[in-house]
Amino acid sequence: MSNTNYYTWKYPDIPENVAALLSELKHSLVIVGVIGRSKCPQANKMCAFDMKPDVEQEPADGQIQCYYKPGTNTLLLHFQTTYDEAVMGRLVLQQKSLVFDSFYEQVRCRFIRSMLLALHVCHILVYVETAPTFDPTLVTICQLLKYVREQHVLEFLPQLLRETGAGQLLGERGRLCTPRMLFLFENYPVDEERTRECISGYEFQTEDRIYELLRQCNIVTNSAASSLLALPNNKQFVFYNAYEELRPDLLLQSIEALQLTMHKPDAKEEEEDMEILELAPFKGFVKPFGDSFEACQSEEQIYKESHTVWKFLQRHVQDALDGVFDEGSFKQLTHSSQCQLLSSKDWHNCMAIMHNLLIENANDVNCTTSNVAYHAYLQNLEESLNYEKKFWSHLSEVGLKKGISAYKHAAPAFYDLKTHKQLLADASLVLEDEGRGPYADAALAKLSDICLKFWHDGRQQCEQLSLRGHPCTQSKDKPHEKHSSGVVHISSCNCGRTQGRREDPFTLRQANYEFYEYMAGMCNLCVKVKKFHFPVFAPSISDYRAAAFEAAFPLLLQAAKCQDEPAAAGGEQDLNMDAAGDPYSQPVNATEQALQKPEHTLSNGCSQPLSATYGSDLNMSIAGFGDSLHEEQVDSPEVSSQLCSSLGSRSNSTSSGTSSAGSENELILQLKERNEESDSNAVVNESLSDSLSDAPRMGHELVSTTEYLPGLVHMSSGCELLPLFPSWSLACVGPSSIYSHNTGLQEHFQSGFLSGANFLLPWDVHVRLVQPHKHPQHPQQQQQNNKKTQRYRKHGDRLALKIFVGFEYECSRGHRFMMCSPDRVLRGGADIERDTSTKVVNNNMPLYFPCPCRGQTSYLAQLMRIHVVTPKAPVNIILDPKVRVAKYTFTLGCNILPRLSQSAYWILRLPSVYQGDDILIAPPEKLEPDDMLAGGCLLAGMFGIAETETADASDPGHGASMTFTRL
């Protein structure tokens, strides 16, 4: 005991002298447990009792410190639990990974075990609170304690106690009594006055609140058998430490002591005070305050001296010694509910048994028992105490059921991944409305797995994307002949007369060939029209395949480049400078020249691309580049005449000596003189035409019969690869008289046009003939040449060509319209002016343009047809369209360019879908107004003009052996 008036030791190491003192008390020993919260480093809650443990002692969870004052009947048990900050701090440092929920469950479970032991071995339980207000979480702890005692402890404790000697001492209840609960608040509210009335009033107010809470939760009842705790009826059970500072700051005390020392009055000041008192007229001149003040001061002093926690505790200890412990707490009493006061030895035996059953075995993971209830207590106590887990888990299960029901109810028969994700998102929102807490994420993961399994169980959609980006809506598990997205477009046939419903295409063949072949069988006009036959792949073996051009023919490309390098070196600089001026102009480079060289050879050459602009100097002829044409035609003397026309200002070849002041806005045509070899080579020319009409046999050394071009023909695809099917269509739908410029295109002839957008644009081309220099000829030969050229003389020296052109756009809703400029839709005849046609002929036309039709969403119209009405003149219009999309420039793929017959209505249908070698080029989702050509364009200069041979005037595929000029 040394300098203190109490003994302290750590259970169960009781000193012998203390054991002798306790044994003298016999059956009058009252056990008081002290448990609760503390903030000091030693986890000491005995400061209010003016007691403290040894300095070298370290706090630990489950450690019990005993205190005893000689001459008293009270044995104090100080329980160190996880609610002590020092113990919790040590426990936090031991955690490798701290998860708040699991750590809090562990802390609470350990505290409940310690408090459960205290409820069974103590008569009185003092709960220490560091805050000045009551902590409502203690009510939850008491509820869990009652649940554990009734559902677990009472199931195994009476049976196990009967096997030991403690069973007779503790009885069926397994504890000394229903312990009385006292509350010790170490701190008093700062804003409350520290007077007797205020302190007592605040204590009574706290007692009422505690009693009401415990009563509502059935922690305290009228019966001792059903109550977990006991509260005295007529005695104070709440104590506030209002006067004593339990844990003073030692540093502040030292500073205050230093200040008092520094301001202590010296002896000289005391002598001066005595001299002042001597001046009083009589002794006692200064009177005291009076009797009432002294009486008031004495009452406050008496209350302060008597208001201690020890005296507060002894009142309840005396009730236990007097045998009125339960009578002061319960209204309903039984004979077995009397408080049991044991001797020191008996109590230690009971304490050892209870400590072993409730604490030690629970901490021993290797502990085994045959008692099922006790085994459940040891293994599942922490889980059974986690009521939050059960609550959140129940909410998550309810939310999961509702989420699954919402998903299944909204799910269609077959759906794709996007729909699955949307349905899963909606179901997750339903789950989150019900399920919350730490198990919500696990419930969401489970919901995702269940919904995914439900989707894969025969409800998964094929999801094969169409060429327009729409997924197939058929079942993935069930076989189907062809894909179907359910999206239907309205499109016209090749000739434009009949419109039909078009399923969303999934292959290039469906998009550019099969639909139009199907529509041709339904259209009365398509089966009658005159068509141009494009070259297609003709296999020679059964296992033909798509070709990877660069991998299959590396030497061929290399050889072609090597042959063209010398020829292209001289003109490469000029061509690049010309192409740089217009980024969307038709490409002229070494690669294109290499690919077009066989084309020039077979057709006896092409003039340089030219286009027209009204109001400019059009006095041009082929005289400026005739020499180059003759150079290319050395090996082709069969060409008897050439008609080269130019309607453009982009040509760098101007006329020299053939223009005149009155020839403005005219195209000068210089006819070449026929020689004797022309007639002798007529048979050669005819055989060449026959060979050109059969595209697969053309250039048999280069055209492959085992590998085909997987996409459309483009400038870099090479002339040796041909597609499986034609993606273009060129047809003569009738004579030129079927079009009237006054009424435009009628609905019975071309259906689906928007009002006012059904007119073609007139294009006037003026041509002046120039006869070549005549050499002396034999009269018989001169008579034959006069017959060949008499058709020009009967028209005079000048020709006026009237051409009608139209660039038709079509949207997926079947709306069709013409354009009067690259950025404007034709709105009627008033929009057609003298130079309107030049805006569309001599400019790059956008491949896609917003449709002017009204709808909730904006639709993009695509350039689908080129309408051409040829003039009644001895000339033919040549078509050579080039469509630039992304990095590809698509062409017709014909070495023999189609030549349109005279006085006829021709329609060129463009591909619906564009594809490179293996790359599908999807249309843009949205076009910017300032860059309409971003999605692709039809390059300017697609029209050409050539002289008409009498024998070939009716054949659109013939005559390509003649030179033509781009308009």
JOSUL-V880422 format. One record per residue. RES is the residue in one letter. PSI is psi in whole degrees, -180 to 180 (999 if undefined). Layout:
RES,PSI / RES,PSI
//
This chain:
M,-26 / S,-121 / N,-5 / T,167 / N,26 / Y,161 / Y,147 / T,139 / W,166 / K,128 / Y,139 / P,17 / D,79 / I,132 / P,153 / E,-41 / N,-36 / V,-38 / A,-37 / A,-40 / L,-41 / L,-32 / S,-25 / E,-22 / L,-19 / K,-125 / H,44 / S,31 / L,122 / V,125 / I,125 / V,122 / G,136 / V,119 / I,159 / G,-138 / R,153 / S,158 / K,2 / C,158 / P,-28 / Q,9 / A,42 / N,123 / K,13 / M,13 / C,-37 / A,-25 / F,5 / D,43 / M,152 / K,155 / P,178 / D,153 / V,-39 / E,-4 / Q,136 / E,139 / P,151 / A,150 / D,131 / G,-1 / Q,139 / I,121 / Q,128 / C,142 / Y,140 / Y,131 / K,123 / P,142 / G,0 / T,167 / N,21 / T,125 / L,116 / L,129 / L,116 / H,112 / F,121 / Q,120 / T,180 / T,-8 / Y,-7 / D,133 / E,-37 / A,-42 / V,-43 / M,-37 / G,-42 / R,-38 / L,-36 / V,-41 / L,-23 / Q,-13 / Q,132 / K,-45 / S,122 / L,115 / V,123 / F,-47 / D,-50 / S,-36 / F,-41 / Y,-39 / E,-40 / Q,-44 / V,-46 / R,-40 / C,-42 / R,-38 / F,-40 / I,-36 / R,-45 / S,-42 / M,-32 / L,-40 / L,-42 / A,-35 / L,-22 / H,-16 / V,0 / C,150 / H,-39 / I,139 / L,119 / V,118 / Y,120 / V,131 / E,129 / T,-25 / A,158 / P,-3 / T,161 / F,138 / D,113 / P,-18 / T,-19 / L,-30 / V,-41 / T,-40 / I,-42 / C,-38 / Q,-43 / L,-37 / L,-41 / K,-40 / Y,-44 / V,-42 / R,-44 / E,-36 / Q,-20 / H,-59 / V,-47 / L,-11 / E,-30 / F,-24 / L,-48 / P,-39 / Q,-43 / L,-33 / L,-30 / R,-23 / E,-9 / T,176 / G,-14 / A,-15 / G,-37 / Q,-29 / L,-40 / L,-21 / G,-166 / E,-25 / R,-22 / G,19 / R,165 / L,-41 / C,-179 / T,106 / P,143 / R,132 / M,124 / L,152 / F,125 / L,116 / F,114 / E,-21 / N,140 / Y,145 / P,136 / V,-36 / D,1 / E,145 / E,145 / R,61 / T,169 / R,-43 / E,-43 / C,-43 / I,-47 / S,-42 / G,-39 / Y,-38 / E,-43 / F,-39 / Q,-43 / T,-38 / E,-43 / D,-41 / R,-43 / I,-45 / Y,-41 / E,-43 / L,-46 / L,-32 / R,-41 / Q,-33 / C,9 / N,25 / I,-37 / V,126 / T,-176 / N,-13 / S,138 / A,-28 / A,-33 / S,1 / S,139 / L,-39 / L,174 / A,139 / L,132 / P,144 / N,-44 / N,20 / K,153 / Q,132 / F,9 / V,131 / F,131 / Y,127 / N,95 / A,-18 / Y,-31 / E,135 / E,109 / L,-41 / R,77 / P,155 / D,115 / L,-33 / L,-43 / L,-38 / Q,-40 / S,-40 / I,-41 / E,-40 / A,-37 / L,-40 / Q,-41 / L,-39 / T,-39 / M,-29 / H,16 / K,129 / P,142 / D,178 / A,-31 / K,-39 / E,-35 / E,-37 / E,-38 / E,-36 / D,-39 / M,-38 / E,-35 / I,-38 / L,-30 / E,-21 / L,-5 / A,142 / P,-31 / F,165 / K,135 / G,20 / F,-39 / V,113 / K,150 / P,176 / F,-33 / G,174 / D,-38 / S,-40 / F,-42 / E,-36 / A,-41 / C,-44 / Q,-36 / S,-37 / E,-43 / E,-38 / Q,-39 / I,-43 / Y,-39 / K,-40 / E,-32 / S,-14 / H,75 / T,156 / V,-29 / W,-46 / K,-36 / F,-41 / L,-38 / Q,-24 / R,-40 / H,-33 / V,-38 / Q,-34 / D,-40 / A,-39 / L,-32 / D,-9 / G,17 / V,30 / F,-51 / D,-32 / E,-30 / G,0 / S,-30 / F,151 / K,-30 / Q,117 / L,149 / T,168 / H,-31 / S,-3 / S,12 / Q,150 / C,131 / Q,117 / L,118 / L,163 / S,168 / S,-42 / K,-45 / D,-40 / W,-42 / H,-36 / N,-45 / C,-39 / M,-41 / A,-42 / I,-47 / M,-39 / H,-37 / N,-40 / L,-41 / L,-27 / I,-59 / E,-48 / N,-31 / A,-31 / N,-13 / D,113 / V,-19 / N,4 / C,132 / T,151 / T,152 / S,-11 / N,119 / V,-43 / A,-40 / Y,-36 / H,-40 / A,-37 / Y,-42 / L,-37 / Q,-34 / N,15 / L,-45 / E,-39 / E,-39 / S,-26 / L,-17 / N,76 / Y,-28 / E,-40 / K,-44 / K,-40 / F,-51 / W,-35 / S,-39 / H,-43 / L,-39 / S,-38 / E,-41 / V,-46 / G,-36 / L,-42 / K,-43 / K,-37 / G,-43 / I,-42 / S,-41 / A,-38 / Y,-49 / K,-34 / H,-35 / A,-9 / A,130 / P,-176 / A,-46 / F,140 / Y,160 / D,-175 / L,-38 / K,-44 / T,-40 / H,-44 / K,-38 / Q,-43 / L,-38 / L,-38 / A,-41 / D,-41 / A,-34 / S,-37 / L,-39 / V,-42 / L,-42 / E,-23 / D,-30 / E,-49 / G,126 / R,175 / G,-170 / P,-15 / Y,7 / A,-38 / D,-41 / A,-38 / A,-38 / L,-41 / A,-41 / K,-39 / L,-42 / S,-42 / D,-43 / I,-44 / C,-36 / L,-41 / K,-40 / F,-39 / W,-42 / H,-14 / D,66 / G,9 / R,5 / Q,132 / Q,153 / C,-46 / E,12 / Q,124 / L,139 / S,175 / L,-16 / R,6 / G,14 / H,134 / P,153 / C,135 / T,4 / Q,167 / S,141 / K,-32 / D,-29 / K,134 / P,144 / H,146 / E,-42 / K,158 / H,155 / S,125 / S,-10 / G,-5 / V,131 / V,132 / H,161 / I,120 / S,161 / S,163 / C,-172 / N,-43 / C,-13 / G,3 / R,-36 / T,135 / Q,147 / G,167 / R,133 / R,120 / E,151 / D,122 / P,146 / F,-13 / T,160 / L,-32 / R,-41 / Q,-38 / A,-44 / N,-7 / Y,-56 / E,-41 / F,-42 / Y,-30 / E,-38 / Y,-44 / M,-29 / A,-32 / G,-21 / M,-17 / C,132 / N,-22 / L,-35 / C,-31 / V,-12 / K,-19 / V,160 / K,123 / K,152 / F,131 / H,116 / F,148 / P,134 / V,169 / F,132 / A,104 / P,148 / S,-9 / I,166 / S,-26 / D,48 / Y,159 / R,167 / A,143 / A,141 / A,102 / F,-50 / E,-33 / A,-32 / A,-33 / F,60 / P,-37 / L,-34 / L,-44 / L,-41 / Q,-40 / A,-39 / A,-39 / K,-40 / C,-37 / Q,-31 / D,-11 / E,-46 / P,-40 / A,-33 / A,-15 / A,-39 / G,-40 / G,5 / E,-39 / Q,-43 / D,-38 / L,-41 / N,-38 / M,-36 / D,-39 / A,-26 / A,-23 / G,-25 / D,107 / P,-18 / Y,13 / S,165 / Q,132 / P,135 / V,100 / N,-178 / A,-39 / T,-45 / E,-39 / Q,-38 / A,-39 / L,-28 / Q,-4 / K,-46 / P,-33 / E,-42 / H,-37 / T,-45 / L,-33 / S,10 / N,31 / G,156 / C,148 / S,173 / Q,147 / P,128 / L,151 / S,163 / A,150 / T,123 / Y,144 / G,-2 / S,174 / D,111 / L,17 / N,76 / M,151 / S,177 / I,4 / A,-32 / G,-29 / F,24 / G,-35 / D,-42 / S,-35 / L,-40 / H,-35 / E,-38 / E,-18 / Q,20 / V,-39 / D,4 / S,68 / P,-1 / E,-14 / V,121 / S,-30 / S,152 / Q,138 / L,108 / C,122 / S,151 / S,127 / L,25 / G,159 / S,0 / R,-9 / S,140 / N,11 / S,114 / T,160 / S,145 / S,107 / G,4 / T,-4 / S,160 / S,170 / A,-27 / G,11 / S,23 / E,143 / N,27 / E,150 / L,120 / I,124 / L,119 / Q,118 / L,137 / K,145 / E,137 / R,143 / N,-176 / E,-24 / E,-14 / S,-47 / D,-38 / S,-23 / N,14 / A,-38 / V,-37 / V,-43 / N,-40 / E,-42 / S,-34 / L,-40 / S,-39 / D,-37 / S,-33 / L,-24 / S,-18 / D,97 / A,-41 / P,-29 / R,-13 / M,127 / G,52 / H,-20 / E,-21 / L,-33 / V,126 / S,142 / T,10 / T,-21 / E,137 / Y,164 / L,121 / P,-25 / G,-147 / L,159 / V,131 / H,178 / M,-26 / S,7 / S,-22 / G,144 / C,-8 / E,-7 / L,133 / L,151 / P,163 / L,-28 / F,155 / P,134 / S,-9 / W,164 / S,132 / L,122 / A,145 / C,112 / V,-1 / G,-177 / P,168 / S,-18 / S,-13 / I,-11 / Y,128 / S,124 / H,-15 / N,-39 / T,-18 / G,-161 / L,122 / Q,159 / E,-33 / H,-18 / F,-46 / Q,104 / S,152 / G,3 / F,142 / L,154 / S,129 / G,-10 / A,26 / N,32 / F,145 / L,160 / L,126 / P,141 / W,109 / D,126 / V,122 / H,130 / V,133 / R,129 / L,141 / V,118 / Q,144 / P,167 / H,125 / K,132 / H,156 / P,130 / Q,164 / H,143 / P,-39 / Q,-40 / Q,-38 / Q,-35 / Q,-37 / Q,-40 / N,-35 / N,-36 / K,-36 / K,-31 / T,7 / Q,-25 / R,-28 / Y,-38 / R,-31 / K,-17 / H,-4 / G,-167 / D,-12 / R,146 / L,139 / A,108 / L,125 / K,108 / I,139 / F,129 / V,153 / G,132 / F,107 / E,134 / Y,147 / E,132 / C,174 / S,-13 / R,4 / G,6 / H,134 / R,146 / F,156 / M,157 / M,140 / C,-6 / S,167 / P,-15 / D,21 / R,137 / V,140 / L,126 / R,4 / G,-179 / G,-25 / A,-22 / D,-8 / I,117 / E,-176 / R,-36 / D,19 / T,-40 / S,-33 / T,-23 / K,-29 / V,-28 / V,-41 / N,12 / N,155 / N,126 / M,134 / P,144 / L,-28 / Y,143 / F,141 / P,132 / C,135 / P,3 / C,155 / R,138 / G,168 / Q,-31 / T,151 / S,135 / Y,146 / L,130 / A,147 / Q,143 / L,112 / M,-28 / R,148 / I,119 / H,131 / V,124 / V,111 / T,155 / P,167 / K,73 / A,158 / P,48 / V,161 / N,142 / I,129 / I,136 / L,128 / D,70 / P,145 / K,122 / V,118 / R,119 / V,121 / A,-127 / K,1 / Y,148 / T,106 / F,142 / T,178 / L,-23 / G,24 / C,127 / N,-26 / I,106 / L,142 / P,139 / R,123 / L,138 / S,166 / Q,148 / S,53 / A,161 / Y,113 / W,143 / I,123 / L,116 / R,125 / L,164 / P,145 / S,-34 / V,139 / Y,136 / Q,133 / G,-153 / D,-47 / D,19 / I,119 / L,129 / I,104 / A,149 / P,154 / P,148 / E,-32 / K,142 / L,138 / E,137 / P,-29 / D,-2 / D,75 / M,-18 / L,6 / A,-32 / G,-7 / G,167 / C,157 / L,119 / L,146 / A,156 / G,33 / M,-14 / F,146 / G,169 / I,141 / A,157 / E,143 / T,125 / E,140 / T,-40 / A,-19 / D,11 / A,-24 / S,-1 / D,113 / P,-19 / G,-6 / H,167 / G,0 / A,-11 / S,-5 / M,154 / T,139 / F,164 / T,137 / R,137 / L,999
//
